[in-house]
């Protein structure tokens, strides 16, 4: 099964490790450090679309998504 992230990107659900809301997660300093390190390593990818509202942690890196985390979670669970 695939999860459509928005823009032109979809990921296999078996590849996804977590779905996170950017507004909530980036309040924590360790989350900002993690995202900054991933960016420096070239592991952050943009799924396209508008301003990112969520990020998906996957085997292939961190994917910024223009869709909110709750919607992505519903899509991933098939509901």
N, CA, C and O atoms as a Maestro MAE file, in Angstrom:
{
 s_m_m2io_version
 :::
 2.0.0
}

f_m_ct {
 s_m_title
 :::
 protein
 m_atom[316] {
  # First column is atom index #
  i_m_mmod_type
  r_m_x_coord
  r_m_y_coord
  r_m_z_coord
  i_m_residue_number
  s_m_chain_name
  s_m_pdb_residue_name
  s_m_pdb_atom_name
  i_m_atomic_number
  :::
  1 25 0.838 -1.163 0.000 1 A "UNK " " N  " 7
  2 3 0.000 0.000 0.000 1 A "UNK " " CA " 6
  3 2 0.897 1.244 0.000 1 A "UNK " " C  " 6
  4 15 2.013 1.214 0.517 1 A "UNK " " O  " 8
  5 25 0.400 2.320 -0.578 2 A "UNK " " N  " 7
  6 3 1.139 3.568 -0.678 2 A "UNK " " CA " 6
  7 2 0.410 4.685 0.059 2 A "UNK " " C  " 6
  8 15 -0.816 4.678 0.172 2 A "UNK " " O  " 8
  9 25 1.186 5.642 0.556 3 A "UNK " " N  " 7
  10 3 0.631 6.821 1.200 3 A "UNK " " CA " 6
  11 2 0.984 8.022 0.338 3 A "UNK " " C  " 6
  12 15 2.157 8.313 0.100 3 A "UNK " " O  " 8
  13 25 -0.057 8.720 -0.130 4 A "UNK " " N  " 7
  14 3 0.138 9.917 -0.944 4 A "UNK " " CA " 6
  15 2 0.450 11.085 -0.012 4 A "UNK " " C  " 6
  16 15 -0.349 11.410 0.867 4 A "UNK " " O  " 8
  17 25 1.610 11.718 -0.203 5 A "UNK " " N  " 7
  18 3 2.053 12.803 0.662 5 A "UNK " " CA " 6
  19 2 1.619 14.173 0.184 5 A "UNK " " C  " 6
  20 15 1.669 15.140 0.944 5 A "UNK " " O  " 8
  21 25 1.200 14.266 -1.043 6 A "UNK " " N  " 7
  22 3 0.890 15.546 -1.654 6 A "UNK " " CA " 6
  23 2 1.896 15.815 -2.755 6 A "UNK " " C  " 6
  24 15 2.875 15.086 -2.914 6 A "UNK " " O  " 8
  25 25 1.645 16.865 -3.510 7 A "UNK " " N  " 7
  26 3 2.539 17.172 -4.621 7 A "UNK " " CA " 6
  27 2 2.572 16.007 -5.580 7 A "UNK " " C  " 6
  28 15 1.539 15.628 -6.131 7 A "UNK " " O  " 8
  29 25 3.730 15.440 -5.786 8 A "UNK " " N  " 7
  30 3 3.869 14.302 -6.697 8 A "UNK " " CA " 6
  31 2 4.547 13.117 -6.019 8 A "UNK " " C  " 6
  32 15 5.200 12.313 -6.684 8 A "UNK " " O  " 8
  33 25 4.398 13.003 -4.707 9 A "UNK " " N  " 7
  34 3 5.136 11.972 -3.978 9 A "UNK " " CA " 6
  35 2 4.221 11.045 -3.191 9 A "UNK " " C  " 6
  36 15 3.282 11.476 -2.523 9 A "UNK " " O  " 8
  37 25 4.528 9.764 -3.295 10 A "UNK " " N  " 7
  38 3 3.863 8.728 -2.498 10 A "UNK " " CA " 6
  39 2 4.951 7.800 -1.966 10 A "UNK " " C  " 6
  40 15 5.958 7.562 -2.631 10 A "UNK " " O  " 8
  41 25 4.736 7.283 -0.765 11 A "UNK " " N  " 7
  42 3 5.688 6.359 -0.150 11 A "UNK " " CA " 6
  43 2 4.978 5.049 0.168 11 A "UNK " " C  " 6
  44 15 3.783 5.030 0.462 11 A "UNK " " O  " 8
  45 25 5.725 3.964 0.105 12 A "UNK " " N  " 7
  46 3 5.177 2.682 0.561 12 A "UNK " " CA " 6
  47 2 4.959 2.764 2.067 12 A "UNK " " C  " 6
  48 15 5.825 3.259 2.789 12 A "UNK " " O  " 8
  49 25 3.833 2.293 2.540 13 A "UNK " " N  " 7
  50 3 3.549 2.359 3.976 13 A "UNK " " CA " 6
  51 2 4.533 1.510 4.774 13 A "UNK " " C  " 6
  52 15 4.798 1.812 5.937 13 A "UNK " " O  " 8
  53 25 5.070 0.472 4.181 14 A "UNK " " N  " 7
  54 3 6.046 -0.373 4.882 14 A "UNK " " CA " 6
  55 2 7.372 0.361 5.118 14 A "UNK " " C  " 6
  56 15 8.172 -0.061 5.952 14 A "UNK " " O  " 8
  57 25 7.602 1.448 4.395 15 A "UNK " " N  " 7
  58 3 8.827 2.245 4.504 15 A "UNK " " CA " 6
  59 2 8.705 3.332 5.578 15 A "UNK " " C  " 6
  60 15 9.712 3.895 6.008 15 A "UNK " " O  " 8
  61 25 7.476 3.627 6.009 16 A "UNK " " N  " 7
  62 3 7.223 4.750 6.916 16 A "UNK " " CA " 6
  63 2 7.481 4.359 8.364 16 A "UNK " " C  " 6
  64 15 6.998 3.334 8.845 16 A "UNK " " O  " 8
  65 25 8.256 5.199 9.048 17 A "UNK " " N  " 7
  66 3 8.568 4.982 10.464 17 A "UNK " " CA " 6
  67 2 7.714 5.856 11.370 17 A "UNK " " C  " 6
  68 15 7.445 5.484 12.512 17 A "UNK " " O  " 8
  69 25 7.284 7.016 10.876 18 A "UNK " " N  " 7
  70 3 6.462 7.906 11.687 18 A "UNK " " CA " 6
  71 2 5.952 9.085 10.895 18 A "UNK " " C  " 6
  72 15 6.534 9.473 9.882 18 A "UNK " " O  " 8
  73 25 4.846 9.657 11.373 19 A "UNK " " N  " 7
  74 3 4.241 10.839 10.772 19 A "UNK " " CA " 6
  75 2 4.132 11.880 11.885 19 A "UNK " " C  " 6
  76 15 3.592 11.597 12.954 19 A "UNK " " O  " 8
  77 25 4.645 13.084 11.631 20 A "UNK " " N  " 7
  78 3 4.741 14.091 12.677 20 A "UNK " " CA " 6
  79 2 4.223 15.441 12.212 20 A "UNK " " C  " 6
  80 15 4.431 15.831 11.064 20 A "UNK " " O  " 8
  81 25 3.556 16.144 13.097 21 A "UNK " " N  " 7
  82 3 3.066 17.495 12.843 21 A "UNK " " CA " 6
  83 2 4.223 18.472 13.070 21 A "UNK " " C  " 6
  84 15 4.832 18.470 14.140 21 A "UNK " " O  " 8
  85 25 4.523 19.293 12.087 22 A "UNK " " N  " 7
  86 3 5.662 20.206 12.203 22 A "UNK " " CA " 6
  87 2 5.472 21.239 13.304 22 A "UNK " " C  " 6
  88 15 6.425 21.549 14.019 22 A "UNK " " O  " 8
  89 25 4.275 21.776 13.459 23 A "UNK " " N  " 7
  90 3 4.042 22.788 14.490 23 A "UNK " " CA " 6
  91 2 4.255 22.236 15.888 23 A "UNK " " C  " 6
  92 15 4.812 22.920 16.747 23 A "UNK " " O  " 8
  93 25 3.819 21.013 16.123 24 A "UNK " " N  " 7
  94 3 3.918 20.407 17.445 24 A "UNK " " CA " 6
  95 2 5.334 19.926 17.736 24 A "UNK " " C  " 6
  96 15 5.864 20.172 18.819 24 A "UNK " " O  " 8
  97 25 5.934 19.256 16.794 25 A "UNK " " N  " 7
  98 3 7.234 18.621 17.009 25 A "UNK " " CA " 6
  99 2 8.366 19.633 17.112 25 A "UNK " " C  " 6
  100 15 9.283 19.448 17.912 25 A "UNK " " O  " 8
  101 25 8.320 20.689 16.325 26 A "UNK " " N  " 7
  102 3 9.446 21.625 16.297 26 A "UNK " " CA " 6
  103 2 9.493 22.520 17.530 26 A "UNK " " C  " 6
  104 15 10.394 23.351 17.642 26 A "UNK " " O  " 8
  105 25 8.558 22.376 18.450 27 A "UNK " " N  " 7
  106 3 8.629 23.093 19.724 27 A "UNK " " CA " 6
  107 2 9.780 22.539 20.556 27 A "UNK " " C  " 6
  108 15 10.428 23.278 21.297 27 A "UNK " " O  " 8
  109 25 10.032 21.243 20.433 28 A "UNK " " N  " 7
  110 3 11.099 20.582 21.185 28 A "UNK " " CA " 6
  111 2 12.456 20.815 20.511 28 A "UNK " " C  " 6
  112 15 12.597 20.671 19.297 28 A "UNK " " O  " 8
  113 25 13.436 21.174 21.321 29 A "UNK " " N  " 7
  114 3 14.773 21.465 20.786 29 A "UNK " " CA " 6
  115 2 15.394 20.255 20.110 29 A "UNK " " C  " 6
  116 15 16.025 20.397 19.063 29 A "UNK " " O  " 8
  117 25 15.230 19.060 20.684 30 A "UNK " " N  " 7
  118 3 15.860 17.877 20.082 30 A "UNK " " CA " 6
  119 2 15.252 17.556 18.715 30 A "UNK " " C  " 6
  120 15 15.931 16.991 17.858 30 A "UNK " " O  " 8
  121 25 13.996 17.906 18.505 31 A "UNK " " N  " 7
  122 3 13.372 17.695 17.199 31 A "UNK " " CA " 6
  123 2 13.961 18.640 16.160 31 A "UNK " " C  " 6
  124 15 14.216 18.249 15.021 31 A "UNK " " O  " 8
  125 25 14.172 19.886 16.567 32 A "UNK " " N  " 7
  126 3 14.787 20.853 15.648 32 A "UNK " " CA " 6
  127 2 16.208 20.444 15.297 32 A "UNK " " C  " 6
  128 15 16.635 20.598 14.153 32 A "UNK " " O  " 8
  129 25 16.942 19.923 16.274 33 A "UNK " " N  " 7
  130 3 18.313 19.459 16.037 33 A "UNK " " CA " 6
  131 2 18.290 18.282 15.062 33 A "UNK " " C  " 6
  132 15 19.094 18.234 14.131 33 A "UNK " " O  " 8
  133 25 17.371 17.329 15.270 34 A "UNK " " N  " 7
  134 3 17.254 16.177 14.375 34 A "UNK " " CA " 6
  135 2 16.989 16.624 12.939 34 A "UNK " " C  " 6
  136 15 17.640 16.153 12.006 34 A "UNK " " O  " 8
  137 25 16.028 17.536 12.765 35 A "UNK " " N  " 7
  138 3 15.699 18.004 11.416 35 A "UNK " " CA " 6
  139 2 16.869 18.769 10.786 35 A "UNK " " C  " 6
  140 15 17.126 18.638 9.589 35 A "UNK " " O  " 8
  141 25 17.569 19.557 11.586 36 A "UNK " " N  " 7
  142 3 18.728 20.299 11.070 36 A "UNK " " CA " 6
  143 2 19.837 19.347 10.627 36 A "UNK " " C  " 6
  144 15 20.460 19.558 9.586 36 A "UNK " " O  " 8
  145 25 20.084 18.303 11.414 37 A "UNK " " N  " 7
  146 3 21.112 17.318 11.042 37 A "UNK " " CA " 6
  147 2 20.714 16.554 9.782 37 A "UNK " " C  " 6
  148 15 21.551 16.298 8.916 37 A "UNK " " O  " 8
  149 25 19.442 16.193 9.682 38 A "UNK " " N  " 7
  150 3 18.965 15.501 8.480 38 A "UNK " " CA " 6
  151 2 19.117 16.400 7.255 38 A "UNK " " C  " 6
  152 15 19.485 15.931 6.178 38 A "UNK " " O  " 8
  153 25 18.835 17.682 7.421 39 A "UNK " " N  " 7
  154 3 18.986 18.645 6.324 39 A "UNK " " CA " 6
  155 2 20.445 18.724 5.880 39 A "UNK " " C  " 6
  156 15 20.728 18.707 4.682 39 A "UNK " " O  " 8
  157 25 21.371 18.809 6.833 40 A "UNK " " N  " 7
  158 3 22.806 18.897 6.514 40 A "UNK " " CA " 6
  159 2 23.290 17.657 5.777 40 A "UNK " " C  " 6
  160 15 24.165 17.746 4.916 40 A "UNK " " O  " 8
  161 25 22.724 16.499 6.112 41 A "UNK " " N  " 7
  162 3 23.112 15.244 5.473 41 A "UNK " " CA " 6
  163 2 22.413 15.025 4.131 41 A "UNK " " C  " 6
  164 15 22.677 14.033 3.452 41 A "UNK " " O  " 8
  165 25 21.533 15.934 3.748 42 A "UNK " " N  " 7
  166 3 20.807 15.802 2.484 42 A "UNK " " CA " 6
  167 2 19.700 14.771 2.536 42 A "UNK " " C  " 6
  168 15 19.323 14.210 1.507 42 A "UNK " " O  " 8
  169 25 19.178 14.516 3.718 43 A "UNK " " N  " 7
  170 3 18.149 13.498 3.881 43 A "UNK " " CA " 6
  171 2 16.736 14.074 3.948 43 A "UNK " " C  " 6
  172 15 15.775 13.326 4.127 43 A "UNK " " O  " 8
  173 25 16.598 15.392 3.808 44 A "UNK " " N  " 7
  174 3 15.279 16.023 3.836 44 A "UNK " " CA " 6
  175 2 14.836 16.267 2.406 44 A "UNK " " C  " 6
  176 15 15.558 16.865 1.608 44 A "UNK " " O  " 8
  177 25 13.634 15.792 2.095 45 A "UNK " " N  " 7
  178 3 13.077 15.906 0.746 45 A "UNK " " CA " 6
  179 2 11.730 16.599 0.823 45 A "UNK " " C  " 6
  180 15 10.996 16.436 1.798 45 A "UNK " " O  " 8
  181 25 11.406 17.368 -0.197 46 A "UNK " " N  " 7
  182 3 10.134 18.073 -0.245 46 A "UNK " " CA " 6
  183 2 9.181 17.314 -1.149 46 A "UNK " " C  " 6
  184 15 9.509 17.016 -2.298 46 A "UNK " " O  " 8
  185 25 8.001 17.002 -0.631 47 A "UNK " " N  " 7
  186 3 6.997 16.290 -1.428 47 A "UNK " " CA " 6
  187 2 6.305 17.230 -2.399 47 A "UNK " " C  " 6
  188 15 5.515 16.782 -3.230 47 A "UNK " " O  " 8
  189 25 6.581 18.511 -2.313 48 A "UNK " " N  " 7
  190 3 5.977 19.482 -3.212 48 A "UNK " " CA " 6
  191 2 4.755 20.125 -2.582 48 A "UNK " " C  " 6
  192 15 4.346 19.773 -1.475 48 A "UNK " " O  " 8
  193 25 4.191 21.056 -3.295 49 A "UNK " " N  " 7
  194 3 3.004 21.723 -2.791 49 A "UNK " " CA " 6
  195 2 3.350 22.961 -1.993 49 A "UNK " " C  " 6
  196 15 4.407 23.568 -2.172 49 A "UNK " " O  " 8
  197 25 2.434 23.323 -1.108 50 A "UNK " " N  " 7
  198 3 2.554 24.546 -0.317 50 A "UNK " " CA " 6
  199 2 3.520 24.380 0.845 50 A "UNK " " C  " 6
  200 15 4.338 23.461 0.874 50 A "UNK " " O  " 8
  201 25 3.407 25.271 1.775 51 A "UNK " " N  " 7
  202 3 4.198 25.245 2.995 51 A "UNK " " CA " 6
  203 2 4.012 23.909 3.713 51 A "UNK " " C  " 6
  204 15 2.876 23.469 3.884 51 A "UNK " " O  " 8
  205 25 5.086 23.255 4.136 52 A "UNK " " N  " 7
  206 3 4.951 21.948 4.796 52 A "UNK " " CA " 6
  207 2 4.221 22.053 6.129 52 A "UNK " " C  " 6
  208 15 4.465 22.965 6.919 52 A "UNK " " O  " 8
  209 25 3.319 21.102 6.363 53 A "UNK " " N  " 7
  210 3 2.554 21.042 7.603 53 A "UNK " " CA " 6
  211 2 2.947 19.831 8.441 53 A "UNK " " C  " 6
  212 15 2.678 19.782 9.641 53 A "UNK " " O  " 8
  213 25 3.583 18.858 7.803 54 A "UNK " " N  " 7
  214 3 3.965 17.626 8.499 54 A "UNK " " CA " 6
  215 2 5.244 17.103 7.873 54 A "UNK " " C  " 6
  216 15 5.646 17.508 6.783 54 A "UNK " " O  " 8
  217 25 5.871 16.183 8.605 55 A "UNK " " N  " 7
  218 3 6.965 15.449 7.984 55 A "UNK " " CA " 6
  219 2 6.786 13.971 8.263 55 A "UNK " " C  " 6
  220 15 6.264 13.559 9.299 55 A "UNK " " O  " 8
  221 25 7.240 13.194 7.297 56 A "UNK " " N  " 7
  222 3 7.146 11.742 7.379 56 A "UNK " " CA " 6
  223 2 8.570 11.210 7.449 56 A "UNK " " C  " 6
  224 15 9.394 11.473 6.572 56 A "UNK " " O  " 8
  225 25 8.840 10.465 8.500 57 A "UNK " " N  " 7
  226 3 10.136 9.826 8.663 57 A "UNK " " CA " 6
  227 2 10.043 8.454 8.016 57 A "UNK " " C  " 6
  228 15 9.210 7.631 8.397 57 A "UNK " " O  " 8
  229 25 10.902 8.216 7.037 58 A "UNK " " N  " 7
  230 3 10.861 6.973 6.275 58 A "UNK " " CA " 6
  231 2 12.277 6.435 6.098 58 A "UNK " " C  " 6
  232 15 13.255 7.120 6.396 58 A "UNK " " O  " 8
  233 25 12.371 5.218 5.618 59 A "UNK " " N  " 7
  234 3 13.674 4.611 5.353 59 A "UNK " " CA " 6
  235 2 14.494 5.466 4.387 59 A "UNK " " C  " 6
  236 15 15.723 5.485 4.459 59 A "UNK " " O  " 8
  237 25 13.814 6.170 3.488 60 A "UNK " " N  " 7
  238 3 14.494 6.971 2.472 60 A "UNK " " CA " 6
  239 2 14.802 8.390 2.928 60 A "UNK " " C  " 6
  240 15 15.335 9.178 2.148 60 A "UNK " " O  " 8
  241 25 14.481 8.734 4.164 61 A "UNK " " N  " 7
  242 3 14.784 10.061 4.682 61 A "UNK " " CA " 6
  243 2 13.569 10.713 5.306 61 A "UNK " " C  " 6
  244 15 12.602 10.051 5.683 61 A "UNK " " O  " 8
  245 25 13.643 12.035 5.404 62 A "UNK " " N  " 7
  246 3 12.568 12.839 5.970 62 A "UNK " " CA " 6
  247 2 11.858 13.527 4.811 62 A "UNK " " C  " 6
  248 15 12.494 14.202 4.002 62 A "UNK " " O  " 8
  249 25 10.547 13.357 4.732 63 A "UNK " " N  " 7
  250 3 9.754 13.941 3.657 63 A "UNK " " CA " 6
  251 2 8.846 15.016 4.216 63 A "UNK " " C  " 6
  252 15 8.033 14.745 5.100 63 A "UNK " " O  " 8
  253 25 8.974 16.235 3.713 64 A "UNK " " N  " 7
  254 3 8.109 17.331 4.112 64 A "UNK " " CA " 6
  255 2 6.843 17.265 3.276 64 A "UNK " " C  " 6
  256 15 6.906 17.151 2.052 64 A "UNK " " O  " 8
  257 25 5.694 17.338 3.935 65 A "UNK " " N  " 7
  258 3 4.417 17.181 3.243 65 A "UNK " " CA " 6
  259 2 3.522 18.396 3.466 65 A "UNK " " C  " 6
  260 15 3.480 18.935 4.572 65 A "UNK " " O  " 8
  261 25 2.802 18.836 2.424 66 A "UNK " " N  " 7
  262 3 1.902 19.975 2.559 66 A "UNK " " CA " 6
  263 2 0.560 19.608 3.202 66 A "UNK " " C  " 6
  264 15 -0.305 20.467 3.371 66 A "UNK " " O  " 8
  265 25 0.393 18.359 3.551 67 A "UNK " " N  " 7
  266 3 -0.848 17.853 4.145 67 A "UNK " " CA " 6
  267 2 -0.611 17.699 5.646 67 A "UNK " " C  " 6
  268 15 0.482 17.315 6.063 67 A "UNK " " O  " 8
  269 25 -1.635 18.000 6.466 68 A "UNK " " N  " 7
  270 3 -1.415 17.896 7.905 68 A "UNK " " CA " 6
  271 2 -1.278 16.442 8.343 68 A "UNK " " C  " 6
  272 15 -1.725 15.524 7.656 68 A "UNK " " O  " 8
  273 25 -0.653 16.254 9.495 69 A "UNK " " N  " 7
  274 3 -0.309 14.926 9.998 69 A "UNK " " CA " 6
  275 2 -1.543 14.059 10.226 69 A "UNK " " C  " 6
  276 15 -1.512 12.862 9.940 69 A "UNK " " O  " 8
  277 25 -2.625 14.639 10.735 70 A "UNK " " N  " 7
  278 3 -3.837 13.859 10.998 70 A "UNK " " CA " 6
  279 2 -4.401 13.263 9.711 70 A "UNK " " C  " 6
  280 15 -4.847 12.116 9.694 70 A "UNK " " O  " 8
  281 25 -4.378 14.037 8.650 71 A "UNK " " N  " 7
  282 3 -4.877 13.546 7.354 71 A "UNK " " CA " 6
  283 2 -3.976 12.433 6.825 71 A "UNK " " C  " 6
  284 15 -4.470 11.434 6.303 71 A "UNK " " O  " 8
  285 25 -2.663 12.598 6.954 72 A "UNK " " N  " 7
  286 3 -1.738 11.561 6.515 72 A "UNK " " CA " 6
  287 2 -1.931 10.268 7.308 72 A "UNK " " C  " 6
  288 15 -1.882 9.176 6.742 72 A "UNK " " O  " 8
  289 25 -2.150 10.392 8.618 73 A "UNK " " N  " 7
  290 3 -2.372 9.212 9.447 73 A "UNK " " CA " 6
  291 2 -3.649 8.485 9.050 73 A "UNK " " C  " 6
  292 15 -3.683 7.255 9.020 73 A "UNK " " O  " 8
  293 25 -4.693 9.239 8.747 74 A "UNK " " N  " 7
  294 3 -5.958 8.624 8.298 74 A "UNK " " CA " 6
  295 2 -5.745 7.900 6.960 74 A "UNK " " C  " 6
  296 15 -6.239 6.790 6.760 74 A "UNK " " O  " 8
  297 25 -5.013 8.534 6.064 75 A "UNK " " N  " 7
  298 3 -4.728 7.897 4.773 75 A "UNK " " CA " 6
  299 2 -3.925 6.608 4.966 75 A "UNK " " C  " 6
  300 15 -4.183 5.599 4.308 75 A "UNK " " O  " 8
  301 25 -2.952 6.656 5.874 76 A "UNK " " N  " 7
  302 3 -2.089 5.490 6.104 76 A "UNK " " CA " 6
  303 2 -2.880 4.330 6.696 76 A "UNK " " C  " 6
  304 15 -2.583 3.167 6.420 76 A "UNK " " O  " 8
  305 25 -3.882 4.642 7.505 77 A "UNK " " N  " 7
  306 3 -4.683 3.598 8.150 77 A "UNK " " CA " 6
  307 2 -5.870 3.168 7.295 77 A "UNK " " C  " 6
  308 15 -6.646 2.294 7.682 77 A "UNK " " O  " 8
  309 25 -6.000 3.795 6.126 78 A "UNK " " N  " 7
  310 3 -7.062 3.406 5.210 78 A "UNK " " CA " 6
  311 2 -8.420 3.982 5.580 78 A "UNK " " C  " 6
  312 15 -9.443 3.436 5.168 78 A "UNK " " O  " 8
  313 25 -8.461 5.044 6.328 79 A "UNK " " N  " 7
  314 3 -9.731 5.604 6.748 79 A "UNK " " CA " 6
  315 2 -9.823 7.004 6.422 79 A "UNK " " C  " 6
  316 15 -10.838 7.639 6.708 79 A "UNK " " O  " 8
  :::
 }
 m_bond[315] {
  # First column is bond index #
  i_m_from
  i_m_to
  i_m_order
  :::
  1 1 2 1
  2 2 3 1
  3 3 4 2
  4 3 5 1
  5 5 6 1
  6 6 7 1
  7 7 8 2
  8 7 9 1
  9 9 10 1
  10 10 11 1
  11 11 12 2
  12 11 13 1
  13 13 14 1
  14 14 15 1
  15 15 16 2
  16 15 17 1
  17 17 18 1
  18 18 19 1
  19 19 20 2
  20 19 21 1
  21 21 22 1
  22 22 23 1
  23 23 24 2
  24 23 25 1
  25 25 26 1
  26 26 27 1
  27 27 28 2
  28 27 29 1
  29 29 30 1
  30 30 31 1
  31 31 32 2
  32 31 33 1
  33 33 34 1
  34 34 35 1
  35 35 36 2
  36 35 37 1
  37 37 38 1
  38 38 39 1
  39 39 40 2
  40 39 41 1
  41 41 42 1
  42 42 43 1
  43 43 44 2
  44 43 45 1
  45 45 46 1
  46 46 47 1
  47 47 48 2
  48 47 49 1
  49 49 50 1
  50 50 51 1
  51 51 52 2
  52 51 53 1
  53 53 54 1
  54 54 55 1
  55 55 56 2
  56 55 57 1
  57 57 58 1
  58 58 59 1
  59 59 60 2
  60 59 61 1
  61 61 62 1
  62 62 63 1
  63 63 64 2
  64 63 65 1
  65 65 66 1
  66 66 67 1
  67 67 68 2
  68 67 69 1
  69 69 70 1
  70 70 71 1
  71 71 72 2
  72 71 73 1
  73 73 74 1
  74 74 75 1
  75 75 76 2
  76 75 77 1
  77 77 78 1
  78 78 79 1
  79 79 80 2
  80 79 81 1
  81 81 82 1
  82 82 83 1
  83 83 84 2
  84 83 85 1
  85 85 86 1
  86 86 87 1
  87 87 88 2
  88 87 89 1
  89 89 90 1
  90 90 91 1
  91 91 92 2
  92 91 93 1
  93 93 94 1
  94 94 95 1
  95 95 96 2
  96 95 97 1
  97 97 98 1
  98 98 99 1
  99 99 100 2
  100 99 101 1
  101 101 102 1
  102 102 103 1
  103 103 104 2
  104 103 105 1
  105 105 106 1
  106 106 107 1
  107 107 108 2
  108 107 109 1
  109 109 110 1
  110 110 111 1
  111 111 112 2
  112 111 113 1
  113 113 114 1
  114 114 115 1
  115 115 116 2
  116 115 117 1
  117 117 118 1
  118 118 119 1
  119 119 120 2
  120 119 121 1
  121 121 122 1
  122 122 123 1
  123 123 124 2
  124 123 125 1
  125 125 126 1
  126 126 127 1
  127 127 128 2
  128 127 129 1
  129 129 130 1
  130 130 131 1
  131 131 132 2
  132 131 133 1
  133 133 134 1
  134 134 135 1
  135 135 136 2
  136 135 137 1
  137 137 138 1
  138 138 139 1
  139 139 140 2
  140 139 141 1
  141 141 142 1
  142 142 143 1
  143 143 144 2
  144 143 145 1
  145 145 146 1
  146 146 147 1
  147 147 148 2
  148 147 149 1
  149 149 150 1
  150 150 151 1
  151 151 152 2
  152 151 153 1
  153 153 154 1
  154 154 155 1
  155 155 156 2
  156 155 157 1
  157 157 158 1
  158 158 159 1
  159 159 160 2
  160 159 161 1
  161 161 162 1
  162 162 163 1
  163 163 164 2
  164 163 165 1
  165 165 166 1
  166 166 167 1
  167 167 168 2
  168 167 169 1
  169 169 170 1
  170 170 171 1
  171 171 172 2
  172 171 173 1
  173 173 174 1
  174 174 175 1
  175 175 176 2
  176 175 177 1
  177 177 178 1
  178 178 179 1
  179 179 180 2
  180 179 181 1
  181 181 182 1
  182 182 183 1
  183 183 184 2
  184 183 185 1
  185 185 186 1
  186 186 187 1
  187 187 188 2
  188 187 189 1
  189 189 190 1
  190 190 191 1
  191 191 192 2
  192 191 193 1
  193 193 194 1
  194 194 195 1
  195 195 196 2
  196 195 197 1
  197 197 198 1
  198 198 199 1
  199 199 200 2
  200 199 201 1
  201 201 202 1
  202 202 203 1
  203 203 204 2
  204 203 205 1
  205 205 206 1
  206 206 207 1
  207 207 208 2
  208 207 209 1
  209 209 210 1
  210 210 211 1
  211 211 212 2
  212 211 213 1
  213 213 214 1
  214 214 215 1
  215 215 216 2
  216 215 217 1
  217 217 218 1
  218 218 219 1
  219 219 220 2
  220 219 221 1
  221 221 222 1
  222 222 223 1
  223 223 224 2
  224 223 225 1
  225 225 226 1
  226 226 227 1
  227 227 228 2
  228 227 229 1
  229 229 230 1
  230 230 231 1
  231 231 232 2
  232 231 233 1
  233 233 234 1
  234 234 235 1
  235 235 236 2
  236 235 237 1
  237 237 238 1
  238 238 239 1
  239 239 240 2
  240 239 241 1
  241 241 242 1
  242 242 243 1
  243 243 244 2
  244 243 245 1
  245 245 246 1
  246 246 247 1
  247 247 248 2
  248 247 249 1
  249 249 250 1
  250 250 251 1
  251 251 252 2
  252 251 253 1
  253 253 254 1
  254 254 255 1
  255 255 256 2
  256 255 257 1
  257 257 258 1
  258 258 259 1
  259 259 260 2
  260 259 261 1
  261 261 262 1
  262 262 263 1
  263 263 264 2
  264 263 265 1
  265 265 266 1
  266 266 267 1
  267 267 268 2
  268 267 269 1
  269 269 270 1
  270 270 271 1
  271 271 272 2
  272 271 273 1
  273 273 274 1
  274 274 275 1
  275 275 276 2
  276 275 277 1
  277 277 278 1
  278 278 279 1
  279 279 280 2
  280 279 281 1
  281 281 282 1
  282 282 283 1
  283 283 284 2
  284 283 285 1
  285 285 286 1
  286 286 287 1
  287 287 288 2
  288 287 289 1
  289 289 290 1
  290 290 291 1
  291 291 292 2
  292 291 293 1
  293 293 294 1
  294 294 295 1
  295 295 296 2
  296 295 297 1
  297 297 298 1
  298 298 299 1
  299 299 300 2
  300 299 301 1
  301 301 302 1
  302 302 303 1
  303 303 304 2
  304 303 305 1
  305 305 306 1
  306 306 307 1
  307 307 308 2
  308 307 309 1
  309 309 310 1
  310 310 311 1
  311 311 312 2
  312 311 313 1
  313 313 314 1
  314 314 315 1
  315 315 316 2
  :::
 }
}
